[in-house]
C-alpha cells in the first residue's frame, strides 16, 4: 500500500509543472521574445527578467516598435537600451521632434536618463532590449504620440 501512495505522489509531482525559477541563466533574441502586452498601435512589450513594478528592483524588458511609429515621452527611471532588430530613431528635447532624429542600428546601445524627454521612432520594425530599475512608468506629456 505504501508503494502505491509513493508511486501516485511521484506521478503527481512529475505531472505538476514547476514554476520557472527567476534566478537561472536565460537568453533572448528578436525571435525568442514572448510578448506579454500587445497594443492596438502595434507596439509590444515584455518583461524578460525581474519585475518592473517593484521599487529598487532591476529588470530587463523588450519593446517592439513597428515601422511608422513615433511618440514623445520620458521614463521615471534610467533606461539602458540595446537595439537587437531594425533601427531605432531618437531625438532629445522638450517637444516632439521628428526633424532631428538620430538613427541607432542593430548593435547600438543607448543610455537615457530618468525624466529626459525624447522622441522615439522607427521606419522599420524595430526591437530593443533594455534594463531599468522599478517602478517603471512612461510619461507622455501632452499626448504627443502617434499610434
QUINORUR-V810329 format. One record per residue. N is the residue number from 1. NEAR is the number of other ideal C-beta (glycine too) atoms within 10 Angstrom. Layout:
n:N near:NEAR
n:N near:NEAR
This chain:
n:1 near:5
n:2 near:6
n:3 near:7
n:4 near:8
n:5 near:9
n:6 near:10
n:7 near:10
n:8 near:10
n:9 near:10
n:10 near:10
n:11 near:10
n:12 near:9
n:13 near:9
n:14 near:8
n:15 near:7
n:16 near:8
n:17 near:6
n:18 near:6
n:19 near:6
n:20 near:7
n:21 near:7
n:22 near:9
n:23 near:6
n:24 near:7
n:25 near:4
n:26 near:12
n:27 near:6
n:28 near:16
n:29 near:11
n:30 near:16
n:31 near:8
n:32 near:10
n:33 near:20
n:34 near:8
n:35 near:12
n:36 near:12
n:37 near:10
n:38 near:12
n:39 near:11
n:40 near:6
n:41 near:14
n:42 near:14
n:43 near:18
n:44 near:17
n:45 near:17
n:46 near:17
n:47 near:16
n:48 near:18
n:49 near:14
n:50 near:17
n:51 near:13
n:52 near:18
n:53 near:12
n:54 near:13
n:55 near:8
n:56 near:8
n:57 near:13
n:58 near:14
n:59 near:20
n:60 near:17
n:61 near:21
n:62 near:22
n:63 near:21
n:64 near:22
n:65 near:26
n:66 near:16
n:67 near:12
n:68 near:13
n:69 near:19
n:70 near:20
n:71 near:19
n:72 near:24
n:73 near:15
n:74 near:17
n:75 near:19
n:76 near:15
n:77 near:19
n:78 near:15
n:79 near:23
n:80 near:13
n:81 near:21
n:82 near:16
n:83 near:22
n:84 near:19
n:85 near:20
n:86 near:21
n:87 near:17
n:88 near:26
n:89 near:20
n:90 near:18
n:91 near:19
n:92 near:13
n:93 near:12
n:94 near:10
n:95 near:11
n:96 near:20
n:97 near:18
n:98 near:12
n:99 near:7
n:100 near:11
n:101 near:18
n:102 near:11
n:103 near:13
n:104 near:19
n:105 near:11
n:106 near:14
n:107 near:8
n:108 near:16
n:109 near:10
n:110 near:16
n:111 near:10
n:112 near:20
n:113 near:12
n:114 near:12
n:115 near:11
n:116 near:14
n:117 near:19
n:118 near:21
n:119 near:22
n:120 near:21
n:121 near:23
n:122 near:24
n:123 near:14
n:124 near:13
n:125 near:16
n:126 near:25
n:127 near:22
n:128 near:23
n:129 near:20
n:130 near:22
n:131 near:16
n:132 near:22
n:133 near:18
n:134 near:18
n:135 near:15
n:136 near:19
n:137 near:11
n:138 near:13
n:139 near:11
n:140 near:11
n:141 near:13
n:142 near:8
n:143 near:7
n:144 near:15
n:145 near:18
n:146 near:12
n:147 near:11
